[in-house]
Amino acid sequence: MTPWEQARLALAEPDPWVKCTLVQALWSEVSQSPNRLLAEDKPRWESAELPCGQPEKPELIPPTKLPKRGLGTIEGRVALIHAIAHIEFNAINLGLDATLRFSGMPDGTRATDPGHFYLDWLSVANDESRHFLMLSDRLETLGARYGDLPAHNGLWEMAVRTEHDVLVRMALVPRVLEARGLDVTPGMIDKLKQANDAQTVALLEVILEEEEAHVTIGTRWFRYCCELNGVEPDQTFDELLHTYFKPPPPGPYNVPARRRAGFSEVELARLKMSE
């Protein structure tokens, strides 16, 4: 089985823990031999040929119907960790889907390539699998399991809405939805510190650092796609943001982290104006 077929198998796998095992085994293989993911060898699949495996649980409901709980109780912390674990599970699928769906992207074989698109997104899937397993283990220490609580599916729904265009996907998934993690995680960490939950704080600090790197990857490939299409990045991002998100995600924004992740000063100024 080729690495492409292995990635497709992992994407289709519904069991979260088996999916993580498949992703980590694949990453262990290709990270040592990146030339196994050359663009010229990548099959071209239609959307129907790239099914995304989803477990029977958690039950998926609209975000407005999710109960709100404080972090001062174990139940509240379980709800928070479960919600983040669900995001990480979807992020595994997003990394795999980006690796498989978009053909003709750079693979680092030319001097002008800004990087290896496919290796980048497979590395993201691998990181997200670690995050999911960390959070899943934490849930179990608190007497719960992933799937016990309902969740919403907004992250994957945006993946479906952006499957037609790699530029749109790079703009809106890593640079909007995943970037929200940069904004809200520091506040979560502060509240968990107040609740004396040092174990969960340590997990979120790792996730925050690595998610910043993921947004950076999204920024790099978004700007590459803009250059390829002859469009101005700042204006294009603003137009896509207001087309797909009505209203755009609210602040406050983690400006230092977004700046490190490649957001331009123009983009940051526009975000601040919308707060």
C-alpha positions in Angstrom: 0.0 0.0 0.0 1.4 3.4 -1.0 1.5 6.3 1.6 -1.3 8.0 -0.3 -3.5 4.8 0.1 -2.5 4.6 3.8 -3.6 8.2 4.3 -6.9 7.6 2.5 -7.4 4.5 4.8 -6.7 6.6 7.9 -9.2 9.3 6.7 -11.9 6.7 6.2 -11.3 5.0 9.5 -14.2 5.8 11.9 -12.6 4.7 15.2 -10.6 7.6 16.6 -8.0 5.5 18.3 -7.4 3.3 15.3 -7.2 6.5 13.1 -4.5 7.9 15.4 -2.5 4.6 15.2 -2.7 4.7 11.4 -1.7 8.3 11.2 1.3 7.9 13.5 2.5 4.8 11.7 2.3 6.6 8.4 4.1 9.7 9.7 6.9 7.6 11.2 7.4 6.1 7.7 7.2 9.2 5.5 8.9 11.7 7.8 12.1 9.7 7.2 11.5 9.4 3.4 9.6 12.6 2.2 10.2 11.6 -1.4 7.5 8.9 -0.9 5.0 11.8 -1.1 5.9 13.3 -4.4 3.2 15.3 -6.1 3.7 13.5 -9.4 2.7 10.2 -7.7 -0.4 11.5 -6.0 -3.7 10.0 -7.3 -6.5 12.4 -8.2 -9.6 11.5 -6.3 -13.1 12.9 -6.5 -14.9 14.0 -3.3 -16.9 10.8 -3.2 -13.7 8.8 -3.2 -12.5 10.6 0.0 -15.0 9.6 2.7 -14.2 10.8 6.2 -14.8 8.2 8.9 -16.8 9.5 11.8 -17.6 7.5 15.0 -21.2 6.8 16.1 -20.5 9.0 19.2 -20.4 11.8 20.1 -23.8 12.9 19.1 -23.5 16.0 16.8 -25.8 18.9 17.7 -25.8 22.7 16.8 -23.3 24.7 18.9 -26.1 26.8 20.4 -27.6 23.7 22.0 -24.4 22.7 23.8 -24.7 23.2 27.6 -22.4 25.8 29.2 -20.6 24.6 32.3 -18.1 26.4 34.6 -14.6 25.0 35.1 -14.9 24.9 38.9 -16.3 21.4 38.8 -15.0 18.1 37.3 -18.1 18.0 35.1 -17.2 21.4 33.7 -13.6 20.5 33.0 -14.7 17.2 31.4 -17.0 19.1 29.1 -14.2 21.5 28.1 -11.6 18.7 27.5 -14.2 16.7 25.5 -15.0 19.7 23.3 -11.3 20.2 22.6 -10.7 16.5 22.0 -13.5 16.7 19.4 -11.8 19.6 17.7 -8.5 17.7 17.6 -10.3 14.6 16.1 -11.7 16.8 13.3 -8.3 18.4 12.9 -6.7 15.0 12.2 -9.2 14.5 9.4 -8.5 18.0 8.1 -4.8 17.3 7.9 -5.5 14.1 6.1 -8.0 15.6 3.7 -5.7 18.4 2.7 -2.9 15.9 2.1 -5.2 13.8 -0.2 -7.6 16.3 -1.8 -5.4 19.0 -3.4 -3.2 17.9 -6.3 -0.4 19.8 -8.0 0.9 21.5 -4.9 4.7 21.9 -4.3 6.5 18.9 -2.8 9.9 20.6 -2.1 11.6 19.2 -5.2 12.1 22.5 -6.9 14.3 25.4 -5.6 11.3 27.7 -5.9 9.0 25.6 -3.7 8.1 27.2 -0.4 8.0 23.8 1.2 6.4 20.4 1.0 2.6 20.8 1.0 1.8 17.2 1.6 4.3 16.5 4.2 3.2 19.7 6.0 -0.4 18.6 6.3 0.5 15.0 7.2 2.6 16.4 10.0 -0.4 18.4 11.2 -2.5 15.3 11.2 0.2 13.5 13.2 0.3 16.4 15.8 -3.4 16.4 16.1 -3.5 12.7 16.7 -1.1 13.2 19.6 -3.3 16.0 20.9 -6.4 13.8 20.7 -4.8 10.9 22.6 -3.4 13.2 25.3 -6.9 14.7 25.8 -8.5 11.3 25.6 -6.2 10.0 28.3 -7.0 13.0 30.5 -10.7 12.4 30.1 -10.3 8.8 31.3 -8.4 10.0 34.4 -11.5 12.1 35.1 -13.9 9.2 34.7 -15.1 10.0 31.2 -14.4 9.0 27.6 -14.5 10.7 24.2 -18.0 10.3 22.9 -19.8 10.6 26.2 -21.0 14.1 25.6 -22.5 15.8 22.5 -20.4 18.0 20.2 -20.8 20.2 17.2 -19.3 19.7 13.8 -18.5 23.2 12.6 -14.9 22.5 11.8 -15.6 19.6 9.5 -18.6 21.4 7.9 -16.2 24.2 6.9 -13.9 21.5 5.4 -16.7 20.4 3.2 -17.6 24.0 2.2 -14.0 24.6 1.2 -13.2 21.4 -0.6 -13.5 23.0 -4.0 -10.5 25.3 -3.7 -7.2 25.0 -1.9 -6.8 28.7 -1.6 -10.2 29.0 0.2 -9.4 26.0 2.4 -6.0 27.5 3.5 -7.6 30.8 4.2 -10.6 29.7 6.2 -9.7 26.5 8.1 -6.2 27.0 9.5 -6.4 30.9 9.5 -9.9 31.3 10.9 -11.2 28.2 12.7 -7.9 26.8 14.0 -6.6 30.3 14.7 -9.5 30.7 17.1 -7.6 28.3 19.3 -4.8 30.8 19.6 -7.3 33.4 20.8 -9.3 31.4 23.3 -6.8 28.9 24.7 -4.8 31.3 26.9 -8.1 32.2 28.7 -8.9 28.6 29.2 -5.4 28.0 30.7 -5.9 30.9 33.1 -9.3 29.5 34.3 -7.9 26.0 34.7 -5.0 27.4 36.8 -7.6 29.0 39.0 -9.3 25.6 39.3 -5.9 24.0 40.2 -6.0 21.7 37.2 -2.3 21.6 36.5 -2.5 18.4 34.4 -4.9 19.9 31.8 -3.0 23.2 31.8 0.1 21.3 30.8 -1.7 19.7 27.9 -3.2 22.9 26.6 0.2 24.6 26.8 1.6 22.0 24.4 -1.4 22.2 22.1 -1.3 26.0 22.0 2.4 26.0 21.0 1.9 23.4 18.3 -1.4 25.0 16.9 0.5 28.2 16.3 2.9 26.2 14.1 -0.2 24.8 12.3 -1.6 28.2 11.6 1.8 29.3 10.3 1.7 26.4 7.8 -1.8 27.5 6.7 -0.5 31.1 6.3 2.4 30.0 4.2 0.3 28.0 1.8 -2.5 30.6 1.7 0.0 33.2 0.5 1.5 30.8 -2.0 -1.9 30.2 -3.5 -2.6 33.9 -3.6 0.7 34.4 -5.5 -0.2 31.5 -7.8 -3.6 33.0 -8.6 -2.3 36.6 -8.9 -4.4 38.0 -6.0 -3.5 40.3 -3.1 -3.5 38.2 0.1 -4.7 40.7 2.7 -7.7 41.8 0.6 -8.5 38.2 -0.5 -8.5 37.0 3.1 -10.8 39.9 4.2 -13.2 39.1 1.4 -13.3 35.4 2.1 -13.7 36.0 5.8 -16.8 38.2 5.3 -18.2 35.9 2.6 -18.1 32.7 4.7 -18.5 34.1 8.2 -21.4 36.4 8.9 -20.4 38.0 11.2 -16.7 37.2 11.4 -15.5 35.4 14.6 -15.5 37.9 17.5 -12.5 39.0 19.4 -10.5 39.5 21.5 -7.7 38.2 19.3 -4.3 36.9 20.4 -2.4 39.4 18.3 1.2 38.3 19.3 0.4 34.6 18.4 -1.3 35.6 15.2 1.6 37.8 14.3 4.1 34.9 14.9 1.8 32.7 12.8 2.2 35.0 9.8 -0.8 37.4 10.0 0.1 40.7 8.4 -0.2 44.0 10.1 -3.0 44.9 7.7 -4.9 41.7 8.7 -4.4 42.3 12.4 -5.6 45.9 12.1 -8.7 44.8 10.4 -9.4 42.2 13.0 -8.9 44.8 15.8 -11.3 47.1 14.0 -14.0 44.4 14.1 -13.7 43.9 17.9 
